[in-house]
Amino acid sequence: MKRVALLIGNANYQSAKFPNIENCKADAVLLDILLRKRGFETQLYLDQNAEQMTEIISSFFKSLDQNIEALVFYYESPLTL
């Protein structure tokens, strides 16, 4: 069975309300490496805006069929309130 993963790490925000948190990107990159070692075909995207993410996610799900094991990982940032 084919194994695929969509990984999105967003850390670069245009708002003063949300600080840039580089761990989001670093964690997504590390997960990409780990999943590739485990036999996944990965698609890694960093710092995507809402429009880009909509297209990426839509395309990813359209590419799936019954013989594909899929994983989606979205990491935007840990917020401290």
N, C-alpha and C positions, 0 to 999 in steps of 0.2 A: 504494500500500500504506500502510495506517495504521501509524504509528510511536508506540509508547507506552513510557514509562519509569517504573519504580518506584524512588524514591530515598529511602533511609533514612539519617539521620545521627544517631548516638547519642553524646552527650557527657556527659550528666548521670547520674552513677552514685551509688547510695546506699551505696557501700562505700568505706572509707578506702583500700583497696588500689588503687583506680582513681581518678586525679584527673579532674576535669572538664576536658575539652579542647574548647574552643569551636571550634577549627578544623574539627572533624567537622561541626558544623552549618553553619559558613560555607562549607565546601567543597561540601556537599550543595546549599546554596542557590545557589551559583555555577554548579554543574553543571545545576541546574534551569533557570536563566536561559539558559545556553548551549544546552541541548537544546531549549527552547521556540523559540529563534531558529532552530534547525535543523529545525523542523517536528514535533517530538515533542509529544504530549500527555503531561504529566507528573503524577505523584502524588508529592508530597513530604511526608515524615513525619519529625519530629524528636523525639528522646528518647522512644522507645516502649519499653514493657516487653515481656517475652517473650510474654505473652498477647496483647497488642495486635499485636505483630509477626506472630504466627502467623495471626491473623485477616486482617491486611492482605495478607500474602503469599498466603494461600489465596485470598482474593477476587480478587487481581490475576491469578493464574494461571487461575482459573476464567473470567475475562473474556476470555481469549485464544482466538483461533481461527487458522486457517491463513493468513488474510489480514492478519495483524498482525505487524509486526516489533517485538520487545520487548527492552528493556534493563533489567537490575536492577542497582542500585548500593547496596551496603551499606557504610557506613563507621562504625566504632565508635571507634577511636582507635589512634594509634601508641603502643605500650608500650615503655618503656625498662627493660630488666632489669638 
